[in-house]
Amino acid sequence: MSGSDERRFPARPMVGASIAVIRDGRVLLAQRANEPMRGVWTLPGGVVEAGERLAEAALRELMEEVGLTAEVVACLSPTEIIDRDGEARVRHHYVVLPHAALWRGGEAAPGPEALAVRWASLAEAAALPTTPGLAGTLAEAFAAVDARSRAPEPTA
């Protein structure tokens, strides 16, 4: 999510979608290039556009930010990020709906909204500075992908 002026001191929360892409037991993380929280690691994602479904927004942001394609397997628990200034005014307020996904194609490369990208295990991600709530989101994403891999194949 870029830090445009309309997102600072908002009248209401901004709705965002993010995506935890898992490949070979690792998740793709992006290091934020923009404020708020420049330099911390997070999932690719951004603000949902009018008329866009949440999963569509997550997949669009994934392609725009890091150049990957993926298959969404689950919508995860929402994360709320509220950032206040020194006078306790709400500087940023995002409600982000993360998605768990399986990698389907492309090689991750940082776009204009990412300083860097990396594939990380849960343990590696836990050692990084991350956006609020990311550890819980990642655990939920890995569980959703694991459940999907153990589900029986549908019969014809």
N, C-alpha and C positions, 0 to 999 in steps of 0.2 A: 504494500500500500504506500503510495507516495504521499509526501507531506504537503499537499496543496493548501492554500489559504482557507478554502471553504471547510476544511476538515479541522481547522484550529478553532477552539471555542465554539463548538457546534451547538445548535438549538436542540438537536436530538442525536441519538447514537447513529453511527454509520454501520451498515450491515456489510460484513465481509465474508468471504469464503476462502478456505485454505485447503491444502492437500498434502497428506503424508504418503508419498510414493515409496513403496517398499520393493526392493530388488535384492535377492540373495541374502535375506536377513539383515539388510541395512536400509536406512531411511535417508532420503535426500533432504539436506538442510541447506538453507541459503543465508548468507550473512547480510543483514540489512544495510543498504546504502543510504537510506533516507531516515530522517527523524519522523516520528519518535523512535528512540531506541536504536539509533545508527550503530552498527558494529556487532550487534547481538545476533545470534543464530535463531532461525525460525523456519517455518514451512513456507513454501511459495504460496502466495495468495494475494487477495486484494479486494477492493470494494465491488459489490455486486451491482451491475448496471440495471437500469429500469427494464423490466420485461425479461430479464435473464434468470434462469433457474440456478439454484445454488451450485449444483454439481457442474453445470455448464460454466459458471463463473470460475470455479476452482480449476477446471481443465483449461480454460482460456488463459488464466493467470499462469498456470504451469508452463504452457507453451510460450507465452510472452516473456516470462521471467527467466526460464532456464532451457527452453527448447525441447521439452520432453512430451511424449504422449503417454497416457495411462488409462487404466480401466478402474473406475470408481467401484468399490465393493461395499462401502458403508458410509453413512453419515454419522459423525461422532458427536459427543456432547459439546455444546457451545462453550466458548470462552469469552469472558467479558473483560475488556481492558479499559480502565479509566485512569487517565493521567491528569493530575492537577498541577497548577502552577503554585508559586509561593504564597498566593493569596487564597488558596483552596478553590479557585475557579477551575471548572472542567476544561482542560486544554484539548484533550482528545478523548473520545469515547467510542470504542468499537465493540460490536457484538460479532464474533467470528464463529462461523460454523465450519469446523474442519471435516475433511473426508479422508477415509482410508482408501488407498488405491494400489494397484499392481502396475509396475513399470511395463510399458508395451513398446517403447521405441525412443530413439534419440540418445544423444550423449549430452549430459548436463554441462552447460556453460553459463556463466553469469551474464545476465542481461543488464540493462541500465539500473534496475532496482536492487541488484545484488553485487556486493563487493567480491564475494567468492561463493562457491558451492562445494559441498562434500557429501559423500555417502558415509553414514555413521551407524554404528551399533547403538543399542539403547545405553550401554555403559559409556561409550564415547560421547554420546549426546549429553549424558548427565554431567560430564566434566566441563561442558562448554557454557559460556554465558548465553542464556536463552530468554525468549519472551515469556511473560508470566503464563503459567499453566501448561507449558509445552511438555514437561515430563509426563503428566497425566494423559495428555492427548496422544503422545507417542505410545505409551503403554496400551491405551485403548485401540490405537491403530494396529499395532502388532497383534493384539488379541483378535481383532476383526479379520485380519488377513489369515491368521492361523485357523480360526473357525471356518473360514471359507475353504481353506485347503483340506480340511478334514471332513467337509460336508460331502455326502454321497452324490455321485453324478446323477442327474435326472434321467429317468428312463423314458424311452419313446412310447 
